[in-house]
Amino acid sequence: MYKLLSHNDLDGVSCGILAKLAFGSNVSVRYNSISGLNQEVEWFLENGDSSTFLFITDLSVNEENEQKLNEFYQTGGKVQLLDHHKTALHLNNYGWGHVAVEEEEGRLASATSLFYDYLLTHEHLAPSAVTAEFVELVRQYDTWEWEKFGNEKAKRLNALFFLLSIDEFEEKMITRLKTGDRFFFDEFEEKILDMEERKTERYIRRKRRELVQAPIENQFAGIVFAESYHSELGNELSKDCPHLDYIAIVNAGSKRISFRTAHDSVDVSQTAGFFGGGGHAKAAGCSLTADAFRQFVTETFNLEPLKEDAKRNRYNMKNNSFGSLYENRQEELFLLYPTQEQEWKIEYNRTTLPETFTSFLEGETFLKRRYSAWLVRDEVFVNYLMDSVRKAKAK
């Protein structure tokens, strides 16, 4: 017999799907939250059949269970942990642990891709084109490589996962992987996914209007309260506000914070680790501890939301050779413009600030962090230029 303990997200549940494909009725699968895994492991070690082969995927155990699992393994117990979070790399010190952030080909790993390779290597599962495609879709979504490759199918697979119950998703996927020669969404799924996509876009637009910013632990964070679409929301907000190091999504109901970033230079697993959490470089999370609550909720609660940049401009554009005009809530105006020395300067209420910047983005980041400014509409920009001309002639 086999037992699989896995995470309750798409990557974790997909490991359960592979286990059921490989072992059929000979495997018992249980999905867990990050905090719930250790209790499951403790129960298995105290009450489970010692002859059962235990798999743990997409999650890692605490230090106490780490020692207990090693004792179980040393006395002949069968256990294999497969994970791809770098916070679990120390588990590679054990014969039962296999943690890989990247695969041999240099691609980012997911728990599903690692488990699939394990099942193929140990001949528990025969190679299949449709299963390989499903595994790759899960891997791309979990690592956010779907965006780099423009693979909307991976994104839609995750959306379908959240639209269905876990039992229904499992049943549909297992049937599809057993009988199909390629992975597809049926007509009904395509329709509900289209509806869900529009709903997600509306939700992100609404939450963008609630985003605040604050310096937290030597980084600049965007903070928003949300219960749904954390990955999509964090990704879109991070791209829309590149001056922010990361987006912190506070879920009061689950008492957790999700961290997302679009920057290669930022590792949010370190940010999450500061508050007792962990994860990947671009996606991580932690519990809403007292310290996290103070910094992300109490100290930011009364901040004004960031206003959005004007979207439909024809003249006041970013990186403009004539300069780009910004405004803040105090109605102060800032012109970010290039100089002949290939530098960027800021004119603040028609007085040049002493700072110089090597790029437009560097200057805009300074503006948005220091003054919470936004790109103004064309008519404000044109009036500003006309007023500048009038004042120049008056001299």
Summary of the structure (lengths in Angstrom):
residues: 395
radius of gyration: 25.2
end to end distance: 89.4
largest distance: 91.9
contacts: 1236
relative contact order: 0.07
helix: 46%
strand: 19%
